[in-house]
Amino acid sequence: MPPRSRLHRLAGLLIASLALLLAACGEPPADPLRVGSNVWPGYEPLYLARELGAYDRAAVHLVELPSATQVMHQLRSGNLEAGCLTLDEAIGQIARGLDLQVVLVMDFSSGADVLLARPPIETLAQLRGKRIGVEQTGTGAILLDGALRAAGLEPGEVKLEYLPVDQHEQAWRDHRVDAVVTFEPVMSRLLADGARILFDSSRIPGRIVDVLVVTRRAAETRGPELRHLLAGYFRAREVMRHDPERANRLMAPRLRVSPDAVPALFEGIVLPDLAANRRLLGGRPAPLEHTAQELARLMAANRLLTVVPDLAGLTRDDFLPGQP
């Protein structure tokens, strides 16, 4: 081959290589990690982090949905990589074949989930024959089960109206229900409307836990975004602790209350700090994994699951701030 031809060929190869390199450098960044939740005070530190500017929009996108039912649907549909759920909801999705891992314990309910009744109903026993609104999720079923057991009632002795949480308030005001299993911020508004608390989650301790779950695929491929997400979450928690006035002012609009009313919404909720999360999620088996296994057996006994899923390796603590 003549020298000039070889030079032309080498030049062509060089140009092609540079073109491939430039194309690789010019590839658009991966889509942000999509994290879904409904409105619940225990999830608010995520949104507070967003208001504080802790999240790079190219890395994290918070998706606000009307109910936990929608969060689960979007996780199953592949439209979310992560979501805020109660532990029993996460177990239910795993039982349906969705491969999820828990990367954060967000809160424990200790009185925050309630059964409210309309006057003149004053006791649990008076619920016999009444219409009770409840979300068709594990949390709703577990709280209702506890309330009915305390009342000595069988499920068939009440009339259940399955309603997503975003319909609880309207159903109450339309007199479609005599009682409702709900939580904040709906609870405060219905109490102001004359509702009475007949039962709450403090009477079934440890059974209602909120967690942040991610698909196993996201856990394996989106580590930097997950660490960014949790770093922002704990930054927001620090602001809640050290500058509560600012935090309440920023959280109030989403919770649809005045800033002065925000602290009351967190009554009955325990938010584990970073050290507690390390204890709950670390180890094999992790303490939360043991809790989940007990809860899964309880759910199966109450016909909330048809089979107890394998929960080995449910938790991960390596995305928490300060972890290697």
Secondary structure per residue as TSV (DSSP state, phi and psi in degrees):
chain	resnum	aa	ss	phi	psi
A	1	M	-	360.0	130.4
A	2	P	-	-59.1	149.1
A	3	P	H	-54.2	-41.8
A	4	R	H	-63.7	-37.5
A	5	S	H	-64.4	-40.4
A	6	R	H	-63.3	-39.5
A	7	L	H	-63.4	-41.9
A	8	H	H	-62.0	-40.6
A	9	R	H	-67.0	-43.3
A	10	L	H	-61.7	-40.9
A	11	A	H	-63.6	-40.1
A	12	G	H	-63.5	-42.5
A	13	L	H	-63.5	-40.4
A	14	L	H	-63.5	-44.4
A	15	I	H	-63.5	-40.7
A	16	A	H	-64.4	-40.8
A	17	S	H	-64.7	-43.0
A	18	L	H	-63.1	-38.1
A	19	A	H	-62.9	-42.7
A	20	L	H	-64.6	-40.5
A	21	L	H	-63.6	-44.4
A	22	L	H	-65.6	-37.2
A	23	A	H	-63.6	-41.4
A	24	A	H	-63.8	-42.3
A	25	C	H	-65.8	-28.8
A	26	G	T	-91.7	4.6
A	27	E	S	-62.7	139.9
A	28	P	-	-64.8	148.5
A	29	P	-	-66.0	158.4
A	30	A	-	-59.2	151.0
A	31	D	-	-60.6	152.2
A	32	P	-	-64.6	155.5
A	33	L	E	-66.8	122.7
A	34	R	E	-96.8	121.4
A	35	V	E	-121.5	118.2
A	36	G	E	-105.0	148.7
A	37	S	E	-160.2	159.1
A	38	N	-	-95.9	178.2
A	39	V	S	-79.4	120.8
A	40	W	-	-159.6	130.7
A	41	P	G	-52.1	-36.7
A	42	G	G	-63.8	-19.5
A	43	Y	G	-93.1	-9.5
A	44	E	H	-61.4	-29.1
A	45	P	H	-56.1	-30.3
A	46	L	H	-62.1	-45.4
A	47	Y	H	-75.2	-30.7
A	48	L	H	-63.7	-40.6
A	49	A	H	-58.9	-40.1
A	50	R	H	-64.0	-43.6
A	51	E	H	-64.6	-29.8
A	52	L	T	-80.0	-3.5
A	53	G	T	77.3	23.4
A	54	A	-	-80.2	-13.3
A	55	Y	S	-110.7	131.8
A	56	D	-	-76.4	122.2
A	57	R	T	-62.8	-23.2
A	58	A	T	-76.5	-14.4
A	59	A	T	-105.7	-35.8
A	60	V	E	-135.9	131.7
A	61	H	E	-128.5	116.0
A	62	L	E	-86.3	127.6
A	63	V	E	-109.7	115.5
A	64	E	E	-90.9	122.0
A	65	L	-	-123.4	157.0
A	66	P	S	-74.0	-20.3
A	67	S	-	-157.5	162.2
A	68	A	H	-63.4	-30.7
A	69	T	H	-57.7	-42.3
A	70	Q	H	-69.4	-36.5
A	71	V	H	-60.0	-45.9
A	72	M	H	-64.2	-40.7
A	73	H	H	-62.0	-44.1
A	74	Q	H	-69.8	-32.4
A	75	L	H	-64.5	-45.4
A	76	R	H	-64.9	-33.3
A	77	S	H	-79.2	-7.9
A	78	G	T	82.5	12.2
A	79	N	S	-87.9	-7.7
A	80	L	-	-131.6	146.8
A	81	E	S	-97.8	-19.3
A	82	A	E	-148.4	159.2
A	83	G	E	-162.6	157.0
A	84	C	E	-96.3	120.7
A	85	L	E	-140.7	162.1
A	86	T	E	-75.1	158.3
A	87	L	H	-60.7	-39.6
A	88	D	H	-66.8	-34.3
A	89	E	H	-64.5	-41.2
A	90	A	H	-62.8	-42.5
A	91	I	H	-61.6	-41.8
A	92	G	H	-60.7	-39.4
A	93	Q	H	-70.7	-36.7
A	94	I	H	-63.6	-40.0
A	95	A	H	-62.6	-25.3
A	96	R	T	-88.2	2.4
A	97	G	T	103.1	1.7
A	98	L	-	-84.7	122.1
A	99	D	-	-85.0	101.0
A	100	L	E	-119.9	152.2
A	101	Q	E	-130.9	147.8
A	102	V	E	-93.4	125.3
A	103	V	E	-116.6	-4.3
A	104	L	E	-158.7	133.7
A	105	V	E	-94.8	116.1
A	106	M	E	-89.1	-43.1
A	107	D	E	-166.3	159.6
A	108	F	E	-112.3	135.1
A	109	S	E	-86.3	123.7
A	110	S	S	-133.7	61.6
A	111	G	S	114.5	-3.4
A	112	A	-	-82.2	-24.2
A	113	D	S	-99.2	132.3
A	114	V	E	-138.6	159.7
A	115	L	E	-109.9	116.8
A	116	L	E	-104.1	144.2
A	117	A	E	-128.6	154.1
A	118	R	-	-89.6	133.5
A	119	P	T	-55.8	144.3
A	120	P	T	-91.6	14.1
A	121	I	-	-67.2	123.7
A	122	E	-	-123.1	-15.8
A	123	T	S	-131.2	159.0
A	124	L	G	-62.9	-36.3
A	125	A	G	-61.5	-27.8
A	126	Q	G	-74.8	-1.2
A	127	L	G	-77.1	-11.6
A	128	R	T	-55.1	125.2
A	129	G	T	80.7	-0.3
A	130	K	-	-90.7	162.6
A	131	R	E	-92.7	121.0
A	132	I	E	-116.7	122.0
A	133	G	E	-84.6	134.7
A	134	V	E	-154.8	140.4
A	135	E	-	-72.0	139.4
A	136	Q	S	-82.6	67.4
A	137	T	S	-134.5	170.3
A	138	G	H	-61.0	-41.7
A	139	T	H	-60.9	-48.2
A	140	G	H	-59.9	-43.2
A	141	A	H	-66.6	-39.8
A	142	I	H	-66.8	-44.2
A	143	L	H	-66.0	-42.6
A	144	L	H	-62.9	-41.6
A	145	D	H	-59.2	-44.3
A	146	G	H	-62.9	-41.5
A	147	A	H	-66.7	-43.1
A	148	L	H	-67.2	-38.0
A	149	R	H	-63.3	-42.3
A	150	A	H	-63.8	-31.3
A	151	A	H	-83.9	-12.1
A	152	G	T	73.1	27.6
A	153	L	-	-109.0	149.7
A	154	E	-	-93.6	152.3
A	155	P	G	-53.0	-33.9
A	156	G	G	-72.1	-7.2
A	157	E	G	-91.2	0.1
A	158	V	S	-127.3	163.9
A	159	K	E	-107.3	115.4
A	160	L	E	-92.7	134.0
A	161	E	E	-115.7	109.2
A	162	Y	E	-81.1	115.2
A	163	L	-	-135.0	132.5
A	164	P	-	-64.3	155.8
A	165	V	G	-60.4	-29.8
A	166	D	G	-71.2	-6.5
A	167	Q	G	-107.0	-2.7
A	168	H	H	-60.8	-48.1
A	169	E	H	-64.7	-43.9
A	170	Q	H	-67.1	-39.3
A	171	A	H	-62.8	-36.7
A	172	W	H	-65.5	-47.9
A	173	R	H	-68.0	-28.2
A	174	D	T	-84.6	1.9
A	175	H	T	60.0	32.0
A	176	R	-	-79.2	-19.3
A	177	V	-	-132.7	153.3
A	178	D	S	-96.9	-20.4
A	179	A	E	-151.8	162.3
A	180	V	E	-150.6	140.7
A	181	V	E	-94.8	114.4
A	182	T	E	-150.7	-167.8
A	183	F	-	-159.7	178.7
A	184	E	T	-68.7	149.1
A	185	P	T	-86.5	-0.9
A	186	V	H	-63.1	-39.0
A	187	M	H	-54.6	-49.8
A	188	S	H	-61.6	-38.7
A	189	R	H	-68.7	-37.3
A	190	L	H	-74.4	-33.9
A	191	L	H	-62.1	-39.2
A	192	A	H	-66.1	-21.3
A	193	D	T	-92.0	6.8
A	194	G	T	105.2	1.4
A	195	A	-	-66.3	156.5
A	196	R	E	-122.3	139.7
A	197	I	E	-82.1	120.9
A	198	L	E	-103.0	-23.3
A	199	F	E	-159.3	144.3
A	200	D	E	-143.7	171.1
A	201	S	G	-70.5	-10.2
A	202	S	G	-66.6	-17.0
A	203	R	G	-89.2	-4.8
A	204	I	S	-132.4	63.6
A	205	P	T	-58.8	141.4
A	206	G	T	79.6	-1.8
A	207	R	S	-93.5	-16.1
A	208	I	-	-120.0	109.3
A	209	V	E	-128.6	134.4
A	210	D	E	-101.4	136.1
A	211	V	E	-136.4	160.0
A	212	L	E	-100.5	121.0
A	213	V	E	-110.1	152.5
A	214	V	E	-133.0	151.9
A	215	T	E	-67.6	150.0
A	216	R	H	-60.5	-34.9
A	217	R	H	-61.3	-43.9
A	218	A	H	-65.5	-38.8
A	219	A	H	-61.0	-33.1
A	220	E	H	-84.9	-22.9
A	221	T	H	-119.4	-13.4
A	222	R	-	-120.6	36.9
A	223	G	H	-53.5	-49.7
A	224	P	H	-58.6	-41.3
A	225	E	H	-67.7	-37.7
A	226	L	H	-66.6	-39.7
A	227	R	H	-65.8	-37.9
A	228	H	H	-63.4	-41.8
A	229	L	H	-61.3	-48.9
A	230	L	H	-73.7	-31.4
A	231	A	H	-62.7	-42.2
A	232	G	H	-64.9	-39.5
A	233	Y	H	-58.8	-48.9
A	234	F	H	-74.2	-23.4
A	235	R	H	-64.6	-43.2
A	236	A	H	-63.4	-38.3
A	237	R	H	-61.5	-36.9
A	238	E	H	-65.9	-39.3
A	239	V	H	-65.2	-40.4
A	240	M	H	-59.5	-34.7
A	241	R	H	-79.2	-43.7
A	242	H	H	-98.2	-21.0
A	243	D	-	-138.3	62.9
A	244	P	H	-60.7	-30.8
A	245	E	H	-62.6	-45.2
A	246	R	H	-64.5	-44.4
A	247	A	H	-61.1	-44.6
A	248	N	H	-63.7	-38.3
A	249	R	H	-63.7	-38.0
A	250	L	H	-78.6	-30.1
A	251	M	H	-84.0	-23.8
A	252	A	H	-56.5	-44.1
A	253	P	H	-59.9	-43.5
A	254	R	H	-67.1	-33.6
A	255	L	H	-83.4	-6.1
A	256	R	T	61.3	41.1
A	257	V	S	-138.1	170.8
A	258	S	-	-76.5	156.9
A	259	P	G	-54.7	-36.4
A	260	D	G	-65.9	-22.7
A	261	A	G	-89.5	-9.7
A	262	V	H	-60.9	-47.0
A	263	P	H	-54.7	-36.1
A	264	A	H	-63.2	-28.7
A	265	L	H	-68.8	-22.1
A	266	F	T	-93.8	-0.7
A	267	E	T	-67.5	134.6
A	268	G	T	87.3	4.5
A	269	I	E	-121.0	132.1
A	270	V	E	-107.8	120.0
A	271	L	-	-100.7	105.4
A	272	P	-	-62.9	137.1
A	273	D	-	-82.1	-173.9
A	274	L	H	-62.0	-44.2
A	275	A	H	-61.9	-41.0
A	276	A	H	-66.0	-38.1
A	277	N	H	-63.4	-39.4
A	278	R	H	-62.2	-40.0
A	279	R	H	-67.8	-41.8
A	280	L	H	-72.5	-34.2
A	281	L	H	-99.4	-17.7
A	282	G	-	-88.1	162.1
A	283	G	S	88.9	162.6
A	284	R	S	-135.4	106.0
A	285	P	S	-81.4	149.9
A	286	A	-	-73.0	150.9
A	287	P	H	-52.4	-39.6
A	288	L	H	-68.3	-30.3
A	289	E	H	-65.2	-39.7
A	290	H	H	-63.1	-44.3
A	291	T	H	-58.7	-42.9
A	292	A	H	-64.3	-39.3
A	293	Q	H	-65.3	-40.9
A	294	E	H	-64.9	-41.1
A	295	L	H	-65.6	-39.7
A	296	A	H	-62.3	-40.5
A	297	R	H	-65.1	-39.4
A	298	L	H	-64.3	-41.7
A	299	M	H	-63.2	-41.1
A	300	A	H	-64.7	-39.9
A	301	A	H	-63.9	-28.7
A	302	N	T	-97.8	13.9
A	303	R	T	63.1	28.3
A	304	L	S	-89.5	-13.7
A	305	L	-	-133.4	144.1
A	306	T	S	-89.3	-20.6
A	307	V	S	-148.3	144.3
A	308	V	-	-83.1	117.8
A	309	P	-	-76.5	162.1
A	310	D	-	-75.4	117.9
A	311	L	-	-110.0	14.5
A	312	A	T	-62.5	133.7
A	313	G	T	74.1	23.8
A	314	L	-	-64.5	-35.8
A	315	T	B	-106.6	155.0
A	316	R	-	-138.5	135.9
A	317	D	-	-113.2	4.2
A	318	D	T	-80.8	-3.7
A	319	F	T	-97.1	-6.7
A	320	L	S	-67.7	147.3
A	321	P	T	-56.9	139.6
A	322	G	T	87.8	-4.7
A	323	Q	-	-84.3	149.2
A	324	P	-	-67.4	360.0
